[in-house]
Amino acid sequence: MVKAGERRWLGLAAIVLYVFLLAPVVIVVIAALNAGTYLRFPPEGVSLRWFQAFAHSRTMVRSFKFSVELAAIVTAIATVIGTTASLWLVRFSGRFQTVMRLLMIAPIAVPGILTGIALLIYFYAVGLGKSGGLWELVVGHTLICIPYVVLIVSAVLVRFDRSLEEAARNLGAGPLVTFRRVTLPLIKGAVISGAIFAFVTSYDEFNISLLLHGIGTVPLPIELFDYLRFSFDPTLAVAGTISIAMAVLVVLITERLVGLEALYLG
C-alpha cells in the first residue's frame, strides 16, 4: 500500500513531468498570439494578426496543404505494407524472424540525412532525380514510416490468439474473410496506432524532404526552414500551433471512432 508521503512525491513527480512535456506546447501557442513584430516569449500583447498572415501567405498555405496530402498518401501506403509485412514476419519468417525484423526497422536506425542522400542518388540513377515530384517524396517518407507500423502491429500479432482464426476457417471462412472478419477487428487498435505514427512522422519529416523536394512540392517543414532564414516573426509559431491542433484533432477523432483504450490493447 502506498503511504501518504510517497503518494505526495509521486504526485509532485507527475506534475513536474506534465509541466516539462506541456511547457513547450503552451509557449508555442502563446507566442503565436504575440502582437509584436518578432517571435518572442513572453509576448508583447495578444493578437490574431499572425494567424491572418499565415492564412494570406500563399506559400505557407500551399506547403501546409501539400504536407497533409503527402502524409495522407504515405500513411495509407505504409499502413497497408506495414500490416502485411507484420503478418508475414510473425507467421511465416520462421528462423529468420530476428534478421528480417532488424532489416524492416533499419530505416529508423539510419540517420535521415543518409537515407535522403541514398534515395537522391538512386533517383538520379533511374532518371527521376531531376523531377522532384510528389512520388519521390512518397517513396522516401514511406520508407521511414513502414518500420513504425511494423513494430506496433507485430507486437500485437505476437500475442494474438490464432485459435480464433482456426475456428473461423473450420466454419468455412476463407483466408480473406477470416482476416476481414476476425483478425483485423482484433488488431485494429495497433493498425490505427501505426497509421497515426506514420502520419505524424511523414508530416514532420525534414531530412528526406530537404533533399527530394522540388518546385511546387515543398512540405511545410522545408518552407518554415527557408522562411526562418529571412524572417523571425510569429508566423513560425502559428504553423506550430496548427500542427498541435492537428495532433489533438487526430486524437479526438480516434477516440470517437475506436476509443483510446483500443490503441493500447490492440
C-alpha positions in Angstrom: 0.0 0.0 0.0 1.4 3.4 -1.0 2.0 5.7 2.0 0.8 9.3 2.1 4.3 10.7 1.8 5.1 8.5 -1.2 1.8 9.5 -2.8 2.7 13.2 -2.5 6.1 12.6 -4.0 4.6 10.6 -6.9 2.0 13.4 -7.4 4.8 16.0 -7.4 6.8 14.0 -9.9 3.8 13.6 -12.2 3.2 17.4 -12.1 6.8 18.1 -12.9 6.7 15.7 -15.8 3.5 17.2 -17.2 4.9 20.7 -16.9 8.1 19.6 -18.7 6.1 18.0 -21.5 3.5 20.7 -22.0 5.5 23.8 -21.4 6.9 23.9 -25.0 3.4 23.4 -26.4 2.0 26.2 -24.3 4.9 28.6 -25.2 4.4 28.0 -28.9 0.7 28.7 -28.7 1.2 31.8 -26.7 3.9 33.0 -29.0 1.6 32.6 -32.0 -0.8 35.1 -30.3 2.0 37.7 -29.9 1.0 41.1 -31.1 4.7 42.2 -31.6 6.8 42.1 -34.7 9.2 39.4 -33.7 8.9 35.9 -32.3 9.4 36.2 -28.6 8.2 35.0 -25.2 6.6 36.4 -23.2 4.5 38.2 -25.9 4.2 41.9 -26.2 0.4 41.6 -26.5 -2.4 39.4 -27.8 -3.4 39.4 -31.4 -4.5 37.1 -34.2 -2.6 39.1 -36.8 -0.1 36.3 -37.4 -2.8 33.8 -38.0 -4.2 36.1 -40.6 -0.7 36.5 -42.1 -0.3 32.7 -42.3 -3.7 32.4 -43.9 -2.8 35.0 -46.5 0.6 33.5 -47.3 0.2 31.5 -50.5 3.5 29.7 -49.9 2.7 28.7 -46.3 -0.9 27.5 -47.1 0.3 25.6 -50.2 3.1 23.9 -48.2 0.6 23.0 -45.4 -1.9 21.5 -47.8 0.9 19.6 -49.6 2.3 18.2 -46.3 -1.2 17.0 -45.3 -1.7 15.4 -48.7 1.7 13.8 -48.7 1.2 12.5 -45.1 -2.2 11.0 -46.0 -0.8 9.2 -49.1 2.2 7.9 -47.1 0.0 6.8 -44.2 -2.3 4.7 -46.5 0.6 3.0 -48.2 2.8 2.5 -45.1 -0.2 1.1 -43.1 -1.1 -1.5 -45.8 2.5 -2.5 -46.4 3.5 -2.5 -42.8 0.5 -4.6 -41.7 1.1 -7.1 -44.4 4.8 -7.3 -43.6 4.0 -7.8 -39.9 1.7 -10.7 -40.7 4.4 -12.3 -42.8 7.1 -11.5 -40.2 5.3 -13.0 -37.3 3.8 -16.1 -39.0 6.0 -17.1 -41.9 9.5 -15.8 -41.5 10.5 -18.8 -39.3 14.0 -18.8 -38.0 14.9 -15.7 -40.0 12.4 -13.6 -38.0 15.0 -11.7 -36.0 17.1 -10.9 -39.0 14.1 -9.8 -41.0 12.8 -7.7 -38.2 16.1 -5.9 -38.0 16.1 -5.3 -41.7 12.5 -3.9 -41.6 13.2 -1.4 -38.8 16.7 -0.5 -40.1 15.5 2.9 -41.6 14.8 4.1 -38.1 18.4 3.5 -37.1 20.0 5.1 -40.1 20.3 8.9 -39.9 17.7 10.5 -42.1 20.2 12.6 -44.0 22.0 9.5 -45.1 18.7 7.9 -46.2 17.9 11.0 -48.2 21.3 11.1 -49.9 20.9 7.4 -50.8 17.5 8.0 -52.3 18.6 11.0 -54.2 21.5 9.1 -55.7 19.1 6.2 -56.6 16.5 8.5 -58.2 19.2 10.2 -60.3 20.5 6.8 -61.4 17.0 5.8 -62.6 16.3 9.2 -64.2 13.9 10.6 -61.6 16.2 12.8 -59.6 15.6 15.9 -61.7 11.8 15.9 -61.4 11.5 16.5 -57.6 7.9 15.4 -57.7 5.3 14.1 -55.3 6.1 10.4 -55.7 9.8 10.7 -54.9 8.8 12.2 -51.6 6.1 9.5 -51.1 8.7 6.7 -51.6 11.2 8.4 -49.2 8.6 9.1 -46.5 7.0 5.6 -46.8 10.5 4.1 -46.3 10.8 5.6 -42.9 7.2 5.2 -41.9 6.8 1.5 -42.5 9.0 0.5 -39.6 6.7 2.2 -37.1 3.7 0.3 -38.4 5.7 -3.0 -38.4 6.9 -2.5 -34.8 3.4 -1.7 -33.4 1.4 -4.3 -35.4 3.8 -7.1 -35.0 3.9 -6.6 -31.2 0.2 -7.3 -31.1 0.3 -10.2 -33.5 2.9 -12.0 -31.4 0.3 -12.4 -28.6 -2.6 -12.9 -31.0 -4.8 -16.0 -30.2 -4.7 -17.8 -33.6 -7.3 -20.3 -32.4 -9.9 -17.7 -33.2 -8.8 -17.7 -36.9 -8.8 -21.5 -36.9 -12.3 -21.5 -35.6 -13.4 -19.2 -38.4 -11.6 -21.4 -41.0 -13.3 -24.5 -39.6 -16.7 -22.8 -40.1 -15.9 -22.3 -43.8 -14.4 -18.8 -43.9 -11.6 -18.3 -46.4 -8.3 -16.6 -45.7 -9.6 -13.1 -46.8 -12.9 -13.4 -44.9 -11.1 -14.6 -41.8 -8.7 -11.7 -41.9 -11.5 -9.1 -42.5 -14.0 -10.5 -40.0 -11.7 -11.9 -37.3 -8.0 -10.8 -37.4 -8.4 -7.1 -38.5 -11.1 -6.2 -35.9 -8.9 -7.6 -33.1 -5.7 -5.8 -34.2 -7.4 -2.6 -35.4 -6.0 -0.6 -32.4 -2.5 -1.5 -33.4 -3.1 -0.7 -37.1 -4.6 2.7 -36.2 -1.7 3.4 -33.8 0.8 2.6 -36.6 -1.1 4.8 -39.0 -1.0 7.7 -36.6 2.7 7.3 -36.1 3.2 7.2 -39.9 1.1 10.3 -40.4 3.0 12.3 -37.8 6.4 11.1 -39.0 5.7 12.0 -42.6 4.2 15.4 -41.7 7.3 16.3 -39.6 10.0 14.7 -41.8 12.7 17.2 -42.7 15.9 15.5 -43.9 14.4 13.4 -46.7 12.1 16.3 -47.7 15.1 18.7 -47.9 16.9 16.5 -50.5 13.9 15.2 -52.5 11.5 18.2 -52.8 11.2 20.2 -55.9 9.4 23.3 -57.2 5.8 23.1 -56.2 6.4 20.1 -53.9 7.7 21.9 -50.7 6.5 20.3 -47.4 5.8 22.7 -44.6 8.9 21.9 -42.5 11.1 22.9 -45.5 9.0 26.1 -46.1 9.4 27.0 -42.4 13.2 26.4 -42.6 13.5 28.7 -45.6 11.3 31.3 -44.0 13.3 31.2 -40.8 16.5 32.2 -42.7 15.0 35.6 -43.7 12.3 36.3 -41.1 11.8 35.7 -37.4 8.2 36.6 -36.8 5.4 34.7 -35.0 4.2 33.1 -38.3 6.5 30.2 -37.3 4.7 29.7 -34.0 1.4 29.8 -35.9 2.5 26.9 -38.1 3.5 25.1 -34.9 0.1 25.8 -33.3 -1.7 24.5 -36.3 0.3 21.3 -36.2 -0.5 20.9 -32.5 -4.2 21.4 -33.3 -4.0 18.7 -35.9 -2.5 16.3 -33.4 -5.3 17.0 -30.9 -7.8 16.6 -33.7 -6.4 13.2 -34.7 -6.6 12.0 -31.0 -10.2 13.2 -30.7 -11.2 11.5 -34.0 -9.5 8.3 -32.9 -11.3 8.5 -29.5 -14.6 9.0 -31.4 -14.1 6.1 -33.8 -12.4 3.3 -31.7 -11.7 4.7 -28.2 -8.2 5.5 -27.0 -8.0 2.2 -25.0 -8.1 0.3 -28.2 -4.8 1.9 -29.2 -3.1 0.3 -26.3 -4.9 -3.0 -26.1 -4.7 -3.7 -29.8 
